[in-house]
Amino acid sequence: MLNDIRKPENNISFSSFLSADYARDYITQDTPYDEQIGMAAKAIREADHVLIGVGAGMSAAAGAEYGGKFFEENFAEFQRVYGKGQYMQDMYSAGFYPFPDEESRWGLWSHLALIAGADLDVTPLHRLLIEAIADKRSFILSTNADHQFEKAGYPEEQIFATQGSYRRIQCKRGCHPKTYDSVELFRRMELERKDGRIPGALVPRCPVCGGEMTMNLRVDDCFVQDDDWYAAEERFSRFLSRALGCRLVLLELGVGFNTPTIIRFPFEKLCREHENVSLIRLNRSKAIVPASLGSRAIGISADMAKSITDICNALDQTGRSES
Ligand SMILES: [Zn+2]
C-alpha cells in the first residue's frame, strides 16, 4: 500500500534550492553575440517553463538610477543638511547614514522608499520581456524590492521577492511576524518633512512592543518574513517542483555577487543536477558560466536592455515565421 503514497518526483523547497556552492570552472564564453542571442531564443522557445531570476542589474538596465546627478537632484535637501560626505552620494549609501534621531531617519527613508519603490516606473523593458514569454509557464524569483514586474503587469502570485519591499515596514527587532504597507504614511512624511526631518507624531512605533520600526528589507537577522512571504515561497516551490519534470529555462537577469546564494549559485546547481534545465545568464559584465554546463549555459555579457530586447525580438520573429 505504500506505493499509493507517491511523492512528486522533484519535490524541492526554497531552502533546499538555495546554494552557497560556487562553480570552480567559470569561463567567459567567446561565442559571438548574435549567435548567443539565437541560442537563448531557441532555448526559451523549446522550454515549457521559464524561471526568471532577477537582481539589481535588471532595474538598472531598465533605467533605475541611484547615484550621480540623479541623487544630487533628488536628495539635495539631505546633502544640504548632512553634507555630501561618504553617505550622501547615492541611495544605497544614504540609507546607512548614522541619523541623530527617528524623525531624521524616517525623513530620509520615506523619501528614498517612494523614489526607489512606489514611484519608480522603469517598466517598458519588463513589459517587453513579459509579453515575449507570455505563452510559457513562468515564475519570477527576485531579490529586488522595487515591485517593477508587478507594476509592468506580471501576476503578483507568480513573484517571490525574497528580500523585502520598499512599500512595507516592520518592527526593527522583528518581534512579531507582520509587515505593514506604509506608502500612504511615506507620502504624509514627504509632505510634512522640513530640513530632512519629519514631525515626531509621524514616527511609526511597533504596535506590539512599542519599539522602533524599520523598512522591511533584509539587512540583518531581524528581517520579518510574513504570511505573504511564506505563501510566495510555497508557490515558488510548487512551480519549481513541477518545472523540473519538464523543459525548464532559467533566465537570470542582472544578478551579481552581492547575494549569489539566492539566485546565481542555485541556478548553476539546478542546471548541474538536471539535464533538462538550461541557464541563460544576462549580465552587463559578469556573465561568466561554469564550463562544465557546456551548451546548456549561455552567458551574455552585454548591455542588458539590448540583450533582452534582442532575445525578445528573436522570439517574436520565430513566432511569425512559424505561423
Ligand atoms: Zn516590536
Residues whose N, C-alpha, C, O or C-beta is under 5 A from the ligand:
A	BS01	ZN	C171 C175 C206 V208 C209 G210 G211
